């Protein structure tokens, strides 16, 4: 069977493909149509990538010292995030003053009730 020749994007060298993909991603973000991962999607993608890397034997193997350092940094980041979040009492919904239109509509409604 004859071998298929590559055409278009597949025929370009890796650097050219990378440049075109970069421009496309940048344009999508500027336009607002780019996919933005939720934390759950990012976690799942990272998990899958890690599994594949381990299967292929290309995953980074942490030394005990590297693992301790990574854990320490993660703990520090978590504490910083927790410190930046407002206390639960600060996030409780505050009463919102009615708009002038709402006040007027309420006044009319009360007058109609009295007139009836």
N, C-alpha and C positions, 0 to 999 in steps of 0.2 A: 504494500500500500504506500502511496506517495506521502511524503511528510508535508504537513501544512505549513505554509510560510506565514510568519507573523505579519500583521498589518496594523496600521494605526497606532494606538497607544501602546500595544504590546511590543511593537517593533522599536519603540523609542528606547534610548538608553535610560538607566535608572535615574540619573540626575535630572534629565528632562521630565520624566514622569513625576518625580518628586516636586519639581518646580511648578508644574501644572496643577498638581493636587494641592500644593500650598496656596496658590492663587485662588483656586476654587473654594477652599476652606475659608480663606480670608474674606472673599466676596460673600459667602453664605452668612458669615457672622455679621458683616456690615449690613446685610440685607435683613437680618433677623430670622433667617430660615434654617440656620445651622442647628443640628441636633445637640442639645445640651444634656449631658448625662445626669440623671438623678443620683443621689448617693448609692442607692440600691443597685442601679445599673452599673455604676463605676465599680462597685464592690464585686459584682458578678463577673464583669469583664476582667478585672484583675485576678480573680480566682481562677477563671478559665485559662488566662495567659500563664499563670503560675503552674497550673497542672500540665499544660503543654510543654513548658520549658523543662519541667522535671522529667517528663516522659522522654524528651529529646536529649536530656542530659546537659542542657545549656543554662539551667537555673543557677543563680548564685548560691553557693553554700556558705552560710554564715558561720564564722568562728564564734566561740562562746563570747569573746570580747565584743565582736560586732553586734551580736544579738542583745547583749546587755545595753550597749550604747543606743541601739534602735529602740529598745523598750523604754529607756530613760527619756529619750527625746519624745516618744509618743505620750508618755505620762505628763511631761511638761506641757506639751501642746494641749492635751485634754484639760489640764488645770487652767491654762490661759483662756481657753474657750469658755470654760465654766465661769471664770471670773468676769468675762465680758458680758455674759448673759444677765439680763435684769432679774431681780428676785421675783418670785411668783406674784407677790403683792403688787409689784410695779407693773405687771402685765395685765392685771385685772381690768376689765372694761370700765372706762370712766363714763359717767353720764354725759350725753351730748345734748347741748342746748338746742331746742327746736328752732328751725329756720323761721324767718318772718312769715313766709307763706304758710307754714304749718300752724303758727300762732293764729293767723287770720282765719284759716279754715276751721280751726277749733272754736274760735269765737263765734263764727257764723253758725256752726253746728249747735252751740249752746243756745244762741238766740232763737234758732228754729225750734228747738225743743221747748223753750219757754213759751213761744208763740202758739204752739200746738195744744 
